[in-house]
Amino acid sequence: MYYLAIHASHHGSLTIFNQKQILVHTQLERFNRFKGYAIIEKKLIDKLKQLTNKIKFEKVYVSGLHDNCVELWKHCLIRNGIIDVDNFYTDVLLDHHKYHAHCSALINPIDNCVVADGRGALRNNDHEYFSIYKNLNNIITFTDFHKYSLGGLYECMRREFGWWFGQEGNLMALSTYGKFNKEIEKELWDGERFNNKLQIIDDLENKLEYNYSVENKDVAKTFQEVCEKAFLNIIKKFDIEKELTLTGGFAQNIINNTKLLKLYNVHVDPFNNDQGISLGMANWLMHNKLKKLDTVYLGFKPEYNYNFSNNFELKDIDIKEVAKLLVEEPIALFQDRSEQGQRGLGNRSLLINPFAKNCLEKINKIKKREWFRPFAATVTKQKLNDYFFEHQGDGRYMLFTYDVREQYKEKFKNILSNEDNCRLQVLDRGQNVNYYNLIKELSYHTNFEIVLNTSLNLPGEPLVEDLNDLEEMMVNSNLKYAYLPEINKLVIKHEKL
């Protein structure tokens, strides 16, 4: 029997599963190309129609924050012959945090799970903002926005700096340049509650009275540390000892994740924002008996029968030639099933040698990243402890930072934050053999098994999903090369005459 679970609200997602395991999981934004949105897209519907020639969905579960988005999916699925009326089940997200917890349980321990959400979800006529689960049983849920909605308050603050929806990470990056300020702390937080003037409202409405500028680094630093204190204040009230699992939007706060390692064995859900809701729904429906996940490469397999336009050339290439090119040039790495989550982890990644002259200038012509946002990197597991101080956090998904060893501060400066650490993907060969082999091959030229790795997307857009998206990204940027290791091809963009 096959089942389909859909989260039809912001950061929407779709999960295909049977009674034993997850088969496919994908974020809806990868198809509709609008970051964070759950708009239905014909390309995805066509994928599902192709599948129904081989399998039948016994039941379809659609969850969303509003009735209308659920009904829209129902209409679309029935009209396209993917399901019939009788096998459709709706849930207007009455158990949002329960689904977050069950999503995390697919990949992490379940004894102590904290769900720290963003805007939260309405349940029993009140909002869930911060929940603690033990063995998937809800111990307590907090509903006071100005005490417990750390993700929501981050959203308020990024808006006050003039950044758009989804750019909360800018605050974390800017905080590394500031200093903690007691006066700012008093303005933001009284030791128990955040200022009531911090309210989530639409980005298109007038800004509130704070209107912080990017130059005000101390505000970002102080707010970051206040949120860390608030988080610890909450969980210290409960009987949480060694194991701590984090999910919900606030779990993307890698500074907080890393600091918590001093007190707990911290596990972070790589599907932590609302795109994990359909995964959690699937796991809950199967009573947490689905096979545990050990990967985030869960998207649909790509099709390589795509015809690039005349401005592109497909050249046969081997990995040695790619590594030589990577010494000086940015190269997209496109292969296999797309990684789901917020990070490019070697299947939809943009790479460059971090020691190349002008490497940041070259990569920023494509990514246009703000000056205060550092780039991440991928390092082989075997070399991690040679270059950085290793810790017990799971480094596979870029959810922790690592402090660089003193002798490499200057050498690794292009991938370090202002605090001399790096957001790393720690890669073992078994996780992604083509990517691992490319890093090894590059190391014969650089003497280091490390590469600058950023997600394969343009600013404000979702990660590339298929070859059509890849061509569009290359046409609209300075990106000239893309490596397709599964078919040993290099895509080359030629300058128009």
N, C-alpha and C positions, 0 to 999 in steps of 0.2 A: 504494500500500500504506500502511496505517495501523498504527501501533504504540502500545502503552500501556506506560509505565514507572511503577512504583509504589515509593515508599520507605515501608515498612510499620512502621517503628519511630518513636521519638520525633521530633517535628517532621516528621511524615510528609508526603508530597506525592504528587501524581499528574501525569503529563505525557503529553499526546497529541501525536504527531509523525508525520511521514512521512519519506521519504528526503531531503527538501530543507530542512524547517524545523520549528520548534516551533509547534504550533497552539493548544494550551491548556496552561497550567500552573497548578495550584492547590494550596494547602496544605490538608491534610485537616482541620485544626482549624477552618477556615472553615465546614465543614459539620457536624462533630460538636459544635462550640462548646465544646470543652475545650482550653484553650491548651496547645500543645506535644504533644498526644496524637494517636495515629494510629488511633483507633477508627473502624471502618467505620460509615457512617451511611446510612440509607435514601435520604435526599434526594440524596446523591451517586450512589448506585447507580441511582436513577431517571434522573439526568442521563445516565449511561452507557447505560442501556437505550434512552433516546430517540435517542442517537447511533447505536446499532446498527441502527436503522431506516433509516439513511442510509449508514453505512459499516460495514465489517467489519474488526476488528482481526486482522491476520495473525499477530501475536505479542504476547504480554504478558509483561513482565519484572517480577518482584517481588523486591525486595531488602529485607532486614531484619536486625536484630541477633540475631533468634532464629527458629528453625524454626517455632514455633507461630504467630507473626504472619503468616508467609508462607503457611502452610497455610490459615489462616483466610480470607485474601484469595482464595486459589485456590478454596476451597469456595464462597465467596459469589459470585464472578464466574461460575463454571460453573453454579451453581444458578439464577442469574438470567438465564442465556442470553446473557451478554455475551461469553463465550469458550467454547471447547470444550477438552477435556483436552489435545489434541495441540498446541495453540499456546501452551502455558504453559511459561515458563522461570523457575526459581527461582535466586536467588543470596543466600546468607546473608552478604552484605556482606563478601566477602573482599578487596574493593578500595575501601574507604571513601574513602581520601584520593585515590585516582586519580579517583573520581567527583567529588569536590570540585574537583580541578584542571580536569577537563573541563567542569564547570559554569562555572567562572570563564572558561574559554577561549571560551565563547559570547558574552562581552560585553567581555573585556579582553585585553591582550597576553599571550602565553604564554611569553616568554623566561625570566622568573624568577618563579615562582609559589610562595608560601609558604602551606602549609596548617597553620594553628595551631588545633588542635581543642580541644574541651572534654574530655569523658570519654574520647575516643578510641574506636577500634574494634579488635577482636581480629583479628589477621592472622598466620598462621603461628605460632599459639600465643603471640603477644606482642601488645602494644598499640601502635597508631600514635598518637602524640601531636603530633608536629611533623615536617612533611615539606617538603623543597625539591624542586621540579620545574623543569626547564629544557626548554623546548619539549616539554612534556608527558611528559618522561622523568624518572622518579624518581631524583634524585641521591643522596638520603639520607633515611632516616626514623629519628627518635629515639623510644625506647620507655621511657625513664626518667621516670616521672611527676613526681618532685620536682625535675627539672631542666628538663623541656620541656613539661609539660602546663599551659601558661599559662591556657587556658580552664578546665581542670579545677580549677586552684588558685583561680581567681576564683570558681568554684562553691563551693569549700570556704569561702572567706572570706565570701561573701554569707550562707552558712548560719550562720556564726559571729556575724553581726550579727542573725540571727533572721529573715531574708527567705526567701521561698519560691523554688522552682524557677523560673528565668526572670527573676529580679530582680537579676541581676548588674549591670545598668546603674545600680542605686542606689549601688553602690560608687564608680563613676566620678563620679556627680553629687556625692556627699558629699565626695569627695577634693578638690574645688575649694575647700572651706572649711577644709582642714587645712594643716598644715605638715609638711615632711619631718623625720623624727626618726631620728637615727643609732641610738639604743638600740632603737627598734622595728624598724629594719632588721636589726639583729643577731638579734633574736628570730625574725624571719621568714625570713632568708636569710643564708647564709654567704659570699655572693659567687659561688657556683656552684650550690648546691642550696637548695631551700626546706625549711622545717622538716618533718620526717617526721610530726609530729602533725597536719598538714593532710591529711585523708583524706576522700574522697567516700564518704558513707554516706547512707542513706535519711533524708529530711527528718523522718520521724516518729520516728526513734530519738533517744535522749538527745543533747543538745548536748555538744560537747567542752569542754575546760577553759577555752578563751579567753573565750567569752561576751562579746564586745565590745558596747558600747552604741553607739547612734547618735550620742551626744554625742562619742564618741572619733573625731573627724574626722582626727586625725593618723595613726591607724592606716590609714584609707582612703587618705590622701594618700601615705603611705610605701609601702603595698602597690602602689598604682598606679605609682609611680616605679620601684620594684624590678622590676615586671613589664616596664616599658619598657626598663630596663637589660638584663634577662635576654633579651628579644627581640633587642635590638641585638647582644648578645654572641654569639648564635647565628648570625645572618645575616652578621655581619662576618667569620666564619671562612671564608666561601665567596666565590667570585668573582662577587659581585653588584655591578654598577656602577649604571647609571642607572634602568632599569625594574624596578619591584617590584610584583607583584600579590599581594593578600592575600585569602585565603578561609579557611573554617572559622570556628567560633564566636568566636574571639578577634578576628576582623576587625570585629566590632561595637564594638570599643573605639575610639571616634572620637577620643579624646584621643591615643592612640598613633598612630592613622592620620595625624592632623594634624601631630604632631611629626615623623613620618618624612618629611614633605614637605621638610624642610630638607636631607635627604640624598639622596632618591630622587624619581623621578617615580612617585608612588604611585597604583595603581589598586586599587579595592576591589570585590569581588564583592557585588552587592546581594542575592544569594541565598546568603549565606555560611554560614548555619547548615544543619542537616541537611535542611531543606526543599529545598535545591538538589541533593540526591543523585539524585533521579529525572531532573532536567535533565542532570546529569553523565552518568548512565547512558545517556540518549538520545544525547548527543553522542559518547560513547565508542563506542556501537554503530554510529554512522554515521561513525566514523573522523575526527571533528572537521571534517566537511564540511557540517554544517548551517549554514544562513544565520545570520549573527551577529545577536544581539538588540540592539535599541536602545531597549527599553522594558521596564518591569516590569508593564505593564497586560496581564496574560496570563490572568486568570480567565475563567470563563464569562460570556457577555453576560447582563445581568439581564433579567427579564421584568417588564413594567410593567402586567400585567393583574391585579395584586394588589388586593384589596379591604381597605382599612383599616377598622378598627372604627368604631363610631358616635361615638367620642370624638375622631375626627380629621376634618379638612376638607382637601380638595385644591383649591387655588385657582390659577387661571391667573395667571401672573406674568411680567414681563420682567426682564431683568438689572439695569436701572436701579432698579427697586423693591427687588430683592434687596440691592443695594449699599447703599441707604438704610437698610434694616433691619439690615445687617451693621455699620453704624457703631456701634450700641449693643448688639446682641444676638448671642449665639452661634448659628451656623447650620451644620447638617450639609450637606456637599456629597456627593451620591450620584449617580454616573453611570457608565455604560459598564462595561467589564471591570475587575474589582477589581485593584488593584496587589498584587503578591506580595512578601513580605518583611516587615520589622518596622515599616515606617513608612506612615502615611497620606500619600499624595502627590497628592491632589487628586481622586481618584475615590471614596475612602472617608475623607474628612477632616472634622474639626470645626474650624470657623473662627471667629475674632472679630477685630475691629479692635484691634490692640495698644495703641492710644492712648486707647481708650474708658475712661471712669471706671469703676472697679471691674471691669475686664475679667478680671483674674485670679480675683477672687472669683466671678464668674459662671461662668467656665469650670471652676473647681475644684469648684463644686457638682455638676458633671457628672462630672469626671475624678477628683476626690478625690486629687490628686497630693501626694506628700510635699513639705514646705516647701523641701527642698534640691534638688529636681529642677526644672530650668528647662524652659520650653516652647520649642519650635522655631518656625521661621517659614519662609514662602516669599517669596522676593523675585524680581522680574523680572530676567532676565539683563542687561538694558540698564541697570539701576540698581544692580546689585551693587557695582560699584567706587565708586559715589558714597557709599554708606553704610558699606561694609566694605572691608577690605584683601583684594583678590582674590589667589588663588593658583592653581596649576595643577591642583589636585584636581578631580575630576568632581563638581560640586555637585548633580547631578540627583537623587541618592538619599539625601540627608541622612546622609552617611557621613563628613563632615568638619565642623569648626567654622571660623568666620571671625571675626577680630578686628574689633570695631567701630571706626570712626573717632572720634576724640576728641570732635568736636562733636556726636555723636549718642548719647553714653553715657547721658545723662539722658533723652533722648527715647525711646530704645529699651529702657529699663530692664526692661520687662515681658517681654522675650524674650531677655534676656542672662543668661548664667551669672554666677557670682560672680567669674569671671576676665574679664569684659567681652567675651565672645565668644558666638556664637550658632550652634547647629546649624541649618544652612540647607538648604532645597531651592532651587536656582537654576533658575528656570523660563523657558524660551523658548516663544514662542507655538506653535511647531510641535509641542511635546511634549504640550500639553494646552490646546487652544484655549479651551474653556469656562472653565476655571480661570483662565487668563491674562486673558481678557476681564473676568472678575469682579474680579480684582485691579486692573486698569486702571480699571474703573468705580468701585471703592472709592477709588482715589487722587484722584478728582475731589472727594471729601469730606475726605480726610485730607492730601493733598499728598505722599503717600509710596506707592510701589508695593511694598507689603509687607503681609503679613497673618500673624497668629499661626495656626499650623497644627499640630494634634495629631491623632492617629489616631482614627478613628470607632469607638470601643469603650468599654465600661465597664471599670473597673479589674479586671485579672486575666482579662479575656475576649479572645478573638480579635477582629480587625476585623470589622465588619458585612459580610456577603456579599450578602444579598438584602433585599427590602423587608420580609419578615417579621422579619428580624433588626433592621432599622431601627425598625420599630414597637415591638418588644420593648425596644430601648434607650431609646426615647422614653418608653415607659410607665414604665420603671424608673429614670428620671432626671429632672433639671430641664430637659432639652432640649425646646424647644417648636417649633423650626422646622427643616425639612429642604428643601433646594433640589434639584430634579430637572431639570437644564438640558436633557436630551435631549427631555423632553416639556413643558418650560416650566411646571412645576407647583411650588407651594410646599405642603409638608405642614405643617399647623398642628395642634398638639395643644391641645385645649380642656380647661380645668379641669373636673373632674367636679362636677356639681351636688350 
